Amino acid sequence: MSKGREAAAGGAAAVLLRYLREQNRPYSAQDAFGNLQREHGLGKAAVVKALEQLAQQGSVREKVYGKQKIYFADQEQLPAASDAELRGLDGEIAARSGQLQALQQSCRHMEAELKDLNSSMTTPEIAREIEALRKDCASYAEKLERIKSATNHVTPEEKEKVCREQQLYRREWRRRKRMVRAVLRVGSDAPLGLLPTALTRPVSPGHRAAGCHPGGLPQEQEAILRGGWDRDR
């Protein structure tokens, strides 16, 4: 290896060691390369080689997770924090935790607002809806004006008269219906010889296939004559 390459490798190792100690958190070679490439211009191969070299020297620790290697600063080589520093770190963690909760709550509010906005109508859609409602209102107003200007209105007195006549006709219809039923029930008690001859004639095969009883009458009509069938039952 040339002296230039050795110097470059040594410089990359020094940069990576200082970075890992300052951040004091684990990094993969890819993460370290992405974080330091723009500032120090390090290549990925140089970063990988420098991290392996630091791990062999014991300057950093190496952990293997599957096919990926993680590197972090050796905690025993870092200066021990005093009680005051630990209390300061605890306070900073608490403050950052409060900020995180506030930001998360703000994000939830904004997500809910965004959801409402996405489900609501847009300004062009509202404009089209207003225009359609205005056309409907104009059409209804024109229809109402035609109704008001018409001369064939039904007066309340005429409406009441029609309702009374309808009730009268309905009562009369019910009364006649009961009369017919009474007549049919009386006819069903008569002897067979007094029934119409249509009920005593033999039925032909064609009428039997059509659902007729003796005399060629359908089952429904025969049941009415005998008083054994009620249409409304």
Phi, psi and omega in degrees: 000135180288163180295326180295317180292322178297319179294318179297318179296319178295321178295319178296320179295319180295318179297314181294320180296316179296320181295314181295323179289323180291317181282324179053052177208157184285147177220146168273168179298323179294318180294316179297319177297316180294328181280331186253353185296313186289321184283319185248353178067035181275141175276161183293319180298321179294322179294315180298315182293320181293320179294319177296321178295316179296323179293321178293325180283346182086007180286329177228163178259149182234132176233139181253124176239097183069242179260006184246142178252137179244136181239141177208159183292146177289117185293334180288337180272352179272148180294142180287138180278143178282172178297323180295318179295320179295319177295323178295320178295320178298318178296320179295321178296318179297317180295317179294325178295319176297319177297321179296316179297319178297319179293321179296319178295319177297322178295320179296319178297317180292325177294319177295320178295320178296321178297318178296319180293322180292329180275347180271168181284147176279169181299315176298323179294320178296319179298318178293321179295320178297318180296319179294321178294323177296320177295319178297317180298319179295320179295317180293322179296320178295318178296319179295322179294322178295321179294318180294324183278353180289153183253358184257041178288147176269123181283158177303325180294317179295321179296317180296321179297317179297320179295320179294320178295321179297318177296321179297312180296326180290319178296320179294320178298317178296320180297315179292327178296317178296324178297313181298320179296321179296318179297318180293323179293322177294319180296330181289340179273355182287152176300160183298326181290338180270354178286160177304145182297340180296336181274348184253350180285144176298147180269141180280160179303323180295319178290324179297320178295332180275003178085029182258153176261184182309137181091358178082009179277142174297157181304321183297314182292321180296320180295325178294315180296326180276354178078016184255013182223134180235118184295325185272358184281000000 
